[in-house]
Amino acid sequence: MAYGCGFGCGVDMFYIGDGEWKCPKCGRVFPFGEPEDDDDDVDEMLSVYDAALIWLSNGMDEDYTFGYTEDELRDALE
């Protein structure tokens, strides 16, 4: 399950741990609780291109790689 940012950012938030979710666009953190363990989420994986855009917009911070390597993210931006 994904939560959308309630401040009009138009993006899905990502789970950062301890029951908290963060908006990759505005950076706000919300306490929505633990994510549901759902195998259907495989279809909702973030594409390498979308992950690269978020990673770049966050100063290439390693916390925003979404499971991709930095090389994969750089290649997606080329």
C-alpha positions as CSV (number, residue, x, y, z in Angstrom):
1,M,0.0,0.0,0.0
2,A,1.3,3.4,-0.8
3,Y,0.2,6.7,0.7
4,G,0.0,10.0,-1.3
5,C,1.3,13.2,0.2
6,G,-1.6,15.2,1.6
7,F,-0.1,18.5,0.7
8,G,-0.8,18.4,-3.1
9,C,2.6,17.1,-4.2
10,G,1.0,14.4,-6.4
11,V,3.6,11.7,-5.5
12,D,3.5,8.5,-3.5
13,M,5.3,8.6,-0.2
14,F,7.9,6.0,0.8
15,Y,8.4,4.1,4.0
16,I,11.4,5.3,6.1
17,G,10.9,3.0,9.1
18,D,9.4,3.2,12.6
19,G,5.9,3.6,11.1
20,E,6.8,6.8,9.3
21,W,6.4,7.7,5.6
22,K,8.2,10.5,3.8
23,C,7.2,12.5,0.7
24,P,10.1,12.5,-1.7
25,K,9.0,15.9,-3.1
26,C,8.3,18.1,-0.1
27,G,10.2,16.0,2.5
28,R,7.3,16.0,5.0
29,V,7.1,12.9,7.3
30,F,3.8,11.3,8.4
31,P,3.2,8.6,11.0
32,F,0.9,6.2,8.9
33,G,2.2,3.0,10.6
34,E,3.9,0.0,9.3
35,P,3.4,-1.0,5.6
36,E,1.3,-4.0,4.8
37,D,3.2,-7.0,3.7
38,D,1.6,-7.5,0.3
39,D,3.1,-9.5,-2.5
40,D,1.1,-7.4,-5.0
41,D,3.5,-4.5,-4.5
42,V,5.9,-6.0,-7.1
43,D,3.8,-4.3,-9.8
44,E,4.2,-1.0,-8.1
45,M,8.0,-0.9,-8.0
46,L,9.6,2.5,-8.8
47,S,11.2,2.5,-12.3
48,V,14.9,3.2,-12.4
49,Y,14.2,6.5,-14.3
50,D,11.7,7.7,-11.6
51,A,14.1,6.6,-8.9
52,A,16.9,8.5,-10.6
53,L,14.9,11.7,-10.7
54,I,14.1,11.5,-7.0
55,W,17.7,10.6,-6.2
56,L,19.0,13.6,-8.2
57,S,16.4,15.9,-6.6
58,N,17.7,14.9,-3.2
59,G,21.3,15.7,-3.9
60,M,22.3,12.1,-4.9
61,D,21.8,11.0,-1.3
62,E,22.4,7.3,-0.9
63,D,19.1,7.1,1.2
64,Y,17.2,7.7,-2.1
65,T,18.5,5.0,-4.3
66,F,15.4,2.7,-3.9
67,G,17.5,-0.4,-4.3
68,Y,19.3,0.7,-7.5
69,T,23.0,1.2,-7.7
70,E,24.4,4.7,-8.3
71,D,25.6,3.6,-11.7
72,E,22.2,2.4,-12.7
73,L,20.7,5.7,-11.6
74,R,23.3,7.7,-13.5
75,D,22.8,5.6,-16.6
76,A,19.0,6.2,-16.4
77,L,19.6,10.0,-16.4
78,E,21.7,9.9,-19.6
